[in-house]
Amino acid sequence: MARSMLHRLEDLCNVDVDDADTELIKSIPFTPHNQTSNQAIITNALLADEPLLKELVRKYGSQGWERVYDQAAVHLTARNLPFLSGRVLIQTSLRHVSSTAGIIAHSRTLASLYADAGVSRDRFAIKLPFSGAAAAAARVLNAEGIRTLATSVFSLEQGIAASQSGCLFISPYYNEIAAHLDPSLRLTLEDPALEHPMSPRVLHILEVFAKTYRDTGKEQPIMIIARYSLTDTSNVALKRTQAKVRAFRFERYSHFTPGEIMAMAELGCPHVTIPPHLIRTLLETPDELPLPTTKKAKLSYAEFATPQRLTKLSTIDPFAGPAWNGVLADMQTDYVANDGEKLDEAIRNDPIAGKRLKDAEVFFLDMENKAKEAIEKEIAAQGV
C-alpha cells in the first residue's frame, strides 16, 4: 500500500481505534495499539448484530439486561485483541458516576467477565468518566490490579486526580458534545495546536505529568487523546439545562478534522484514538510530505518537552473565567480523598468541565437506555 497520512500519524504517535468494528481494525495496514469503546459504540454494534443479541439474551437474559449488555461489551471488544498490540478499553455505566461503590462494583464485574473470556488484565482497561467518585474508585481499582483510564476529562484538576489515583491512561476530550448538536459551535482553525481553546489544558496536563515524573519517578497516566463515538443513527434527545432539545443525528466524533488529529501529535500526546471516518480519510490521503523529522512521542514523561512554538500555551487558559488569577492547579491538593471531594468541587467551579461532563453523562445514559430497551424487548420475546 502507498504511504498515507495514517502512516505519517503512526510515525508521530501511536494510533488507536475508536470503534469495535473488527473489519475496520483489520483493514489498517499496520497493527494499531488500543481499541476503545463506550456505550455508543457498544449499543450500535450490538443492535446491528441481531444474531448476537438473540444469543446473549438466550444465555444471560434470565440474569437481567445489565448482564446481557456487559457480556456484549466484553465480547465486542475482546474479539479484536488478536489484531491489536495493546489493550481494549471498556466504559463503566454513567448510572454510577456519583457512586464510588457503584463504579468499583461495575469495574470488578467487567474485569471478571474478561477473565471468564480468557483475557488477562494486561490486555484491557476500564474507562471511568472522571468524577470525584470515579477518582476515588480508580485509586482502589488500580491498587488491586484492575487498570483504569480517566475519560471525559476536561480540566487540569481531573488530570491531577488521574495521576493521584494511579490511572494507567487518561483521555481528555478535545471537542465538546454540544458541537455535534450545534454546527455553530464547531471551530474552524488554521492552526489547531496553537489556536484550539482546549490545547492549553491538554498541554497543562502533559506538563504536570512530566514534572511529577521527574520529581518522583512515579508512573504517570499515558495520554490517549480523545474521543467519544457519536455514531447514533436514531433520534436521540440530549438533555441540556434540564430540558430536552430537538432530536438529532450525530455527525461523528470528538476529532472533527485530520488537522486536529495532527495537532495532538505536535502537542506530544503519545496516543491518539481515531474514529472510522477519519481512519478512512487518512488512509485515502497520500502522504506527499517529506519524511517526518520529529520523533514519535515517548510513553515516558522523562523525555517530554513542550514544543518551542507552543510554549505560550503553558500559562494561558482560554476556558478560565474572568476571575481566574492565572495560577494553575498542582499536585499539592489531594483531589481523590473523601470520595473525590476536592475534584467534585473543582468540576462544579469550572463551567467548562461541569457542563461537558454532564453532557457526556446524559448522552451515554441515553445510549445505554436504548440498548436496555432492545434487550428487555428480546428477553420478553424469548420468555427467559
C-alpha positions in Angstrom: 0.0 0.0 0.0 1.2 3.5 -0.8 2.2 5.6 2.1 -0.8 7.5 3.6 -1.4 10.2 6.1 -2.4 7.5 8.6 1.1 6.1 8.2 2.5 9.6 9.0 0.4 9.8 12.1 1.6 6.4 13.3 5.2 7.7 12.8 4.4 10.6 15.1 2.3 8.9 17.8 0.5 5.6 18.5 -2.7 5.1 16.5 -5.7 3.7 18.5 -9.0 2.7 17.0 -12.3 4.4 18.1 -14.6 1.6 17.1 -15.4 -2.1 17.7 -15.6 -3.0 14.0 -13.2 -5.9 13.5 -13.0 -5.5 9.8 -12.1 -1.8 10.1 -9.3 -2.7 12.5 -8.0 -5.5 10.2 -8.0 -3.0 7.3 -5.4 -0.8 8.9 -2.0 -1.6 7.2 -0.1 -1.7 10.4 -1.1 -3.1 13.9 -3.0 -0.4 15.8 -2.3 -0.2 19.5 -5.5 0.0 21.6 -9.2 -0.1 20.7 -11.6 1.9 22.7 -15.4 1.6 23.3 -18.2 3.3 25.1 -22.0 2.9 25.4 -22.5 4.5 22.0 -20.1 2.1 20.3 -21.4 -1.0 22.1 -25.0 -0.2 21.7 -24.7 0.5 17.9 -22.6 -2.7 17.4 -25.0 -4.8 19.4 -28.2 -3.6 17.8 -26.6 -4.0 14.4 -26.0 -7.7 15.1 -29.4 -9.3 15.8 -28.0 -12.9 16.0 -25.6 -11.8 18.7 -28.3 -10.0 20.6 -30.5 -13.1 20.5 -27.7 -15.4 21.6 -26.7 -13.3 24.5 -30.3 -13.0 25.7 -30.7 -16.7 25.4 -27.6 -17.3 27.5 -27.8 -14.5 30.0 -31.3 -12.9 29.8 -32.5 -14.6 32.9 -29.9 -12.5 34.8 -31.3 -9.2 33.5 -30.5 -6.7 30.8 -27.3 -5.4 32.5 -25.7 -8.8 32.4 -26.5 -9.1 28.7 -25.1 -5.7 28.0 -21.9 -6.2 29.9 -21.4 -9.5 28.1 -22.0 -7.8 24.8 -19.4 -5.1 25.7 -16.8 -7.7 26.7 -17.5 -9.9 23.6 -17.4 -7.0 21.1 -14.1 -5.7 22.4 -12.3 -9.0 23.3 -12.7 -10.4 19.8 -10.4 -7.6 18.5 -7.4 -8.4 20.7 -5.7 -10.6 18.0 -5.4 -7.5 15.8 -4.1 -5.1 18.4 -0.7 -4.7 20.1 -2.2 -3.2 23.3 -5.5 -3.2 25.2 -9.2 -3.0 24.7 -11.0 -0.3 26.7 -14.5 -0.6 28.1 -16.5 2.1 30.0 -18.5 1.8 33.2 -22.1 2.9 33.2 -22.8 6.6 33.8 -25.5 5.4 36.2 -22.7 5.1 38.8 -20.9 8.4 38.0 -21.5 9.7 41.5 -21.1 6.4 43.4 -17.6 5.2 44.3 -19.0 1.8 45.4 -21.1 1.5 42.2 -18.1 2.3 40.0 -15.9 -0.2 41.8 -18.6 -2.9 41.7 -19.2 -2.5 38.0 -15.5 -2.4 37.2 -14.9 -5.6 39.1 -17.8 -7.2 37.2 -16.3 -6.3 33.9 -12.9 -7.5 35.0 -14.4 -10.8 36.0 -16.2 -11.2 32.6 -12.9 -10.5 30.8 -11.2 -13.2 33.0 -14.1 -15.6 32.1 -13.4 -14.8 28.4 -9.7 -15.7 28.8 -8.5 -12.1 28.7 -5.7 -11.3 31.1 -5.6 -8.0 33.0 -2.7 -6.6 30.8 -5.0 -6.7 27.7 -7.9 -4.5 28.9 -8.5 -1.3 31.0 -11.7 0.1 32.5 -12.7 3.6 31.4 -14.1 5.8 34.2 -15.9 9.1 33.4 -13.9 11.1 35.8 -15.9 12.5 38.6 -14.7 12.7 42.2 -16.3 9.3 42.9 -14.5 7.9 39.8 -11.2 9.2 41.1 -11.7 7.5 44.5 -12.8 4.3 42.7 -9.7 4.4 40.5 -7.4 4.5 43.5 -8.9 1.3 44.8 -9.1 -0.5 41.4 -5.5 0.3 40.3 -4.2 -0.8 43.7 -5.8 -4.2 43.1 -4.5 -4.6 39.6 -7.6 -3.5 37.6 -6.1 -0.7 35.5 -8.2 2.3 34.7 -8.5 5.1 32.1 -9.8 8.5 33.2 -12.2 9.6 30.5 -14.5 12.6 29.9 -11.5 14.7 31.1 -11.8 18.5 30.5 -9.7 20.1 33.2 -6.2 20.0 34.8 -7.7 19.1 38.1 -9.2 15.9 36.6 -5.7 15.2 35.1 -4.1 15.6 38.5 -6.7 13.3 40.1 -5.9 10.7 37.4 -2.3 10.8 38.4 -3.1 10.7 42.2 -5.4 7.7 41.7 -2.8 5.7 39.7 -4.7 5.6 36.4 -2.8 3.9 33.5 -4.4 6.1 30.8 -6.1 9.5 30.5 -8.4 10.7 27.7 -9.2 14.4 27.6 -11.9 15.3 25.1 -10.6 17.8 22.6 -14.1 18.9 21.4 -17.4 19.1 23.2 -20.6 17.0 22.6 -22.6 20.2 22.1 -20.6 21.0 19.0 -22.0 17.9 17.3 -25.5 19.2 18.0 -25.0 22.8 17.1 -22.7 23.3 14.0 -22.2 26.9 15.0 -20.1 25.7 17.9 -17.6 23.9 15.6 -14.3 25.6 15.3 -12.6 26.3 12.0 -8.9 26.8 12.8 -5.9 27.2 10.6 -3.5 26.0 13.4 -5.5 23.8 15.9 -2.4 23.0 18.0 -1.9 26.7 18.7 -5.4 28.1 18.4 -7.8 25.5 19.8 -9.0 26.6 23.3 -8.6 23.0 24.6 -4.9 22.9 23.6 -3.6 24.7 26.7 -5.5 22.4 29.0 -4.1 19.3 27.2 -0.6 20.8 27.5 -1.0 21.7 31.1 -1.8 18.1 31.9 1.2 16.8 30.0 3.5 19.3 31.7 2.2 18.4 35.2 2.7 14.7 34.4 6.2 15.3 33.1 7.2 17.4 36.2 5.7 14.8 38.6 7.6 12.0 36.9 10.9 13.9 37.0 10.3 14.8 40.7 9.1 11.4 41.9 9.8 8.7 39.3 6.2 7.7 39.7 4.3 6.3 36.7 2.0 8.9 35.2 -1.1 8.2 33.1 -0.5 7.7 29.4 -2.4 10.3 27.4 -4.8 8.9 24.7 -6.4 12.0 23.2 -9.5 11.7 23.0 -12.7 10.7 21.6 -16.2 9.7 22.2 -18.0 7.8 19.4 -21.2 9.6 18.3 -22.4 7.3 15.6 -26.0 7.0 16.6 -28.3 7.0 13.7 -31.6 7.1 15.6 -33.3 10.1 17.1 -31.7 10.7 20.5 -32.6 13.7 22.7 -29.7 15.3 24.5 -30.9 17.0 27.7 -29.4 20.3 28.3 -30.2 22.6 31.2 -32.7 20.1 32.5 -34.7 20.1 29.2 -34.8 18.0 26.1 -33.8 19.6 22.9 -34.8 18.5 19.4 -33.9 15.0 18.2 -30.7 15.0 16.3 -28.3 12.8 14.4 -24.6 13.0 15.4 -22.3 13.8 12.6 -19.3 12.0 14.3 -16.7 12.1 16.9 -14.7 14.4 19.1 -12.0 15.0 16.5 -13.6 16.7 13.5 -10.6 17.1 11.2 -7.3 15.4 10.3 -5.7 18.7 11.2 -6.9 18.4 14.8 -5.5 14.9 15.0 -2.1 16.0 13.7 -2.2 18.8 16.4 -2.4 16.1 19.0 0.8 14.6 17.8 2.5 18.0 17.9 1.3 18.7 21.5 3.2 15.5 22.5 0.3 13.1 23.1 1.8 9.6 22.8 -1.6 8.0 21.6 -4.4 9.4 19.5 -7.6 7.4 19.0 -9.2 7.7 15.6 -12.8 7.2 14.6 -13.7 5.2 11.5 -14.4 8.0 9.0 -11.1 9.7 9.8 -9.2 6.4 9.6 -10.6 6.0 6.1 -9.9 9.7 5.2 -6.3 9.4 6.4 -5.8 6.1 4.5 -7.1 7.6 1.3 -4.9 10.7 1.6 -1.5 10.2 0.1 1.4 11.3 2.3 3.3 13.5 -0.2 5.2 15.5 2.5 8.9 14.9 3.3 9.6 12.1 5.7 8.9 13.2 9.3 11.9 14.5 11.2 10.1 14.7 14.5 10.4 11.6 16.7 7.4 9.7 17.9 6.1 10.9 21.3 7.5 8.8 24.0 5.4 6.9 26.6 7.9 8.0 29.3 7.4 11.6 30.5 11.2 11.7 31.2 11.7 12.9 27.6 8.6 15.2 27.3 9.3 18.7 26.3 6.9 21.4 25.3 7.4 22.4 21.6 9.0 25.8 21.4 6.3 27.4 19.3 3.6 26.2 21.8 5.3 27.5 25.0 2.8 30.4 25.3 0.1 27.8 25.9 1.7 26.8 29.2 0.5 29.9 31.1 -2.9 30.6 29.5 -6.4 29.0 29.8 -9.0 30.4 27.3 -11.7 28.5 29.2 -10.9 30.1 32.6 -13.4 32.7 33.8 -12.6 36.4 34.2 -11.9 35.8 37.9 -9.0 33.4 37.2 -5.8 34.6 39.0 -3.5 32.9 36.5 -2.4 30.1 38.9 -2.8 26.6 37.6 -3.7 23.6 39.8 -0.9 21.4 41.1 -0.2 18.2 43.0 -0.4 19.9 46.4 -4.1 19.3 46.6 -5.4 15.7 47.1 -8.3 15.6 44.6 -9.0 11.9 45.4 -9.5 11.9 49.2 -13.0 11.8 50.8 -14.6 10.3 47.7 -13.0 12.9 45.4 -14.5 15.8 47.3 -12.0 18.4 46.1 -12.3 17.1 42.5 -16.0 17.4 42.5 -15.7 20.9 43.9 -13.2 21.9 41.2 -15.6 20.5 38.5 -18.5 22.4 39.9 -16.5 25.6 39.9 -15.3 25.1 36.3 -18.2 25.8 33.9 -16.5 24.1 31.1 -15.7 20.8 32.9 -19.0 20.8 34.7 -21.2 21.3 31.6 -19.2 18.9 29.4 -19.1 16.1 32.0 -22.9 16.4 32.4 -23.3 16.3 28.6 -21.3 13.1 28.4 -23.4 11.6 31.3 -26.7 12.4 29.5 -25.5 11.1 26.1 -24.0 7.8 27.3 -27.0 7.1 29.5 -29.3 7.7 26.5 -27.3 5.2 24.5 -27.3 2.7 27.4 -31.1 3.1 27.8 -31.5 2.4 24.1 -29.8 -0.9 24.5 -31.7 -1.7 27.6 -35.0 -1.2 25.8 -33.9 -3.5 23.0 -32.5 -6.2 25.3 -35.6 -6.2 27.5 -37.8 -6.5 24.4 -35.8 -9.5 23.3 -36.0 -11.0 26.8 -39.7 -10.7 26.7 -39.8 -12.2 23.2 -37.8 -15.2 24.3 -39.6 -15.6 27.6 -36.4 -16.0 29.6 
